[in-house]
């Protein structure tokens, strides 16, 4: 699933956001909050959502960790998914119901 489900204008908001090149550990909360601010400045309501304990991460990924993403219009925007799944697009955009299957815990 990609950002097309959120419409062409949302694609512009993704493209205009300056996400850090590094998708490493510990950046998810800061990047997600910055993207929420970026959207808010454009009149779009979005919030953060926390998950924990990724399912099937790559061998070097931490397990049992908390992970923060952006939630908007029933979708998740994850700018740092590559720390768990190196082949994930940047950002990873999926419907919330599909994304929930990537983690064992959803803190809402």
Secondary structure, DSSP 8 states (H G I E B T S, - for coil): --GGGG-HHHHHHHHTS---S---TT-HHHHHHHHHHHHHTTT---EEEEEEEESS--TTS-SS-EEEEEEETTEEEETTGGGT-TTS-SSEEEEHHHHHTTEEEE--
